[in-house]
Amino acid sequence: MIARRYPPRAVLAAAVASALLAGCAVGDNYQRPALDLPAQFRTPGASGESIGLADWRRVFADPTLHGRIEQALKSNLDLAVAEARVREAQAAVVIARSGGLPSVAAGLQTSPTARLPGDTLTSSFLAAGFLSWEIDLWGRVRRGTEAARADLAARDAARDGARVSIVAQTASRHFELAALRETRRATEASVNLQRESLRLMRRRNQAGIVSAAEVRQAEGQLAGTEARLPDIARQIAATENALSLLLAQPPAPVAEGGGELPLPAALPVGLPSALLDRRPDLRQAEQQLIAANARVGEAKAQLLPALSITGAFGRISTELGELVGSGSASLASLGPNVTQTLYAGGALRANRDAAIARLDAALIGYRATALNALREVADAVEAYDRAGEQLARQSERVTAQREALRLADKRFAAGVVSFIEVLDAQRQLLAAETDFVNTRLARQLALVQVYRALGGGWT
């Protein structure tokens, strides 16, 4: 086989021309698909800038909660995994981009040569530098790099999503813990009240003023109230353990902290279109769509001819020891290579079809994510508004039950009613106080969910 010599200028001209041709990559450039988003959310909310744009320190004003969220963002293991995946994607961009750059290597190669009569072993030795440069004629490498960069952006959005989740989860566990502790205090106060009432009832029973049945009823109610405390303690421990996990700490008791959270009458939620650039999961879904679109172009380019420039520069000899001496010959080659796959069992076309199918799936996923985002905002705003209505009624209920207990005590002291009415009033007051705490917690958690659904919690 006779190697054809190409003048260096001709090789350079071919490389430049190919690079210019590479400015046009196969496949469609990405355009954001039109989404049928409404002009406003189902519940418009208050006017003003969306709460999702506010820094979490302003939304959750409690200093104790500030410290817990900052610790979680610093130490949380899920966020650490998300950070590692971003670094992995950064490396993948470099790998993808390197396909369009020259590859230079040095090596020592041994090749068999024609065996002469009397020779037992014949070889040639080559010590050389090797050049290989694929000219990105159809944009295959650039599409692959585009996809890798979109993957990186998707991982970055996933990291932001992890931050949003951690902020919301930490705030939720904080408020749940505060509510459970307040419920425990109300239950303990009721236990103390019922114990004092039982002590009084026993004295009156000894004096023949009240019946033994009323004493037994008071004992039963006290036992029932005391039985609530172990379960409340279990819930507190479980919530403390969950909070410790968010902080990447072993399960342990958690110090007391404030549970107050400003609860405005209505929350500003902004416009649905703002979710596309604000919510991390929507940004992640769009970047996955961009990557899928780029990989369709990459798959199409693999069907077309590939052009590369290869070269070798070094010394060749039939004796290994003569490679650096005068007995070796110099070798220099530089030229283009063109390859076109003629038959691969349908693999290349199937690869293209698979890429198109993945693009279709990514587009459907993007639209589904947008619809789910609208649903989550609507659900959270509705929960917040309805919890506000409930909280007002529950406050009225607590006030009424406290007055009912006061009147029942007076009526019993006057001998107008039996102690059963007092017991019932005590039970109703504890139920009202517990429901008030739970309703306030529900509204606090709804505010957290509104903030999370709007993409709040990352900067």
RAHUPE-V598097 format. One record per helix or strand of 2 or more residues. SS is the DSSP state (~ for helix, > for strand). FROM is the first residue (numbers start at 1). LEN is the number of residues. Records with the same first field share a line. If there is no record, write none. Layout:
SS->FROM-LEN + FROM-LEN
//
This chain:
~->8-14 + 51-3 + 56-4 + 63-13 + 77-22 + 140-67 + 212-35 + 272-7 + 280-22 + 320-3 + 347-67 + 419-35
>->45-2 + 103-10 + 123-13 + 306-12 + 329-11
//
